[in-house]
Amino acid sequence: MAKYKTITDATFKTDVLESDSPVLVDFWATWCGPCRAIAPVIEELAEEFDGRAVVAKMDVDENQTVPMSYNIRSIPTLLIFKDGQVVDQITGAVRKKIIADKLENAVAQHA
């Protein structure tokens, strides 16, 4: 079972900006091939970082306010938030190690 959190425009403030833990948000869409390609990686990271960071997904077709406010122009775009601020960004389908290293860095700074 997936451990990632599905977030919406309505839950973004509570789930991401007010989170006590670092949060990785995957901005994606069902029609996006690269988004589907990294989906298993996002699920693995959600499991690996469970209890240390929140891994979340936001469908940009169903939620447009938040992606527009963060100038999400291409997907997949991954933003890492800490204390309500963006601390890192990854655009495109990249290797798991790149995402994991950036999220690990946010977790280490949080500790």
N, C-alpha and C positions, 0 to 999 in steps of 0.2 A: 504493500500500500504506500502511496506517495506521501512523503512527509513535508512536501512543499506546501505553502499556503497560497491559495488563490485570492488575490486582492482586487478591489474595484476602486473606482473613483471615490465611492462613499466610505470605504474602509481604509484608504491609503493613509490618512492622517494618523489614525489610531494604530494600524498595523505596522507602519513604516516610520513615520516621523516621530512618534512617541514611544517607539520600541526601546527597551532597555538593552537589547543586544544589537550587534551589527545586522544589517538586512541586505541581502542580495535580491534585487528585483530584476526579473527577466521580462522585458517588454517584447511580446511576440504576437503572432496571428496564426490562425489555423492554415491559411493558404501559403504561408512562408516556408519554403523548403529548408533553408538553413536553420530556421527556428525548430522545425521538426527534427533536424539532424542533431541539434544540441540538447533536445528535450531529455534524452536518457542521462546525459551528463548532469543536467540540472537536478534530476531526480536522485542521482548518486550523491551529489553534493549535499542535497537536503538531508539525506540519511547520514552522511559522514559528519556534517556540522550540527546535527541535531543536539540541542542543549547548549550550543556555543554561539550559534548565529541562526537567523531566520532566512530561509530561502523561499522566495515568493515569485509568482508569475502573474502578469497582468496582460490580458488580451486587449490589444490596442484598438481592435474593431468595436469591442463592446464598451470600452472605457477610453474616452478621448480627451478629457479635461487634464488629467495628470500627465499623460505623454506629451501633450502640447505644452504644458507648463515647464517641462524639462527639455523641450526642443528635440524630442525623439523623432528623427527624420528617416532613419533606416532601422530595420529590425533584422535579426535580433540585436537589441541593445541591452546590456546589463549594467545597472547602476548599483554601486555599493554605498549604502547609507550608514552613517554612524552619528549618533546624537542628533538626528534630524537633518544632517548635511550629507551631500554627495561627497564621498572621499575617493572614489575611483569609478572609472567607466570603461567598458569593453564593448566594442561594436563588431558585429559579425560573428560567424561560427568559428570559434577558436578552440584550441586543445584544452582538455580538462585541467591540465597542470597550470595553465595560465590563469584560469578562473580561480582554481583552488588556492594558488599562491597569493593572489590579490585578496581573496576573502580571508585567508589565514592571517595576512598582514593586518587587516581591519580587526580581526579577533584579538591578535596580539596587542594592538594598540589599546583595545578596549579593556584588557585584563588589568 
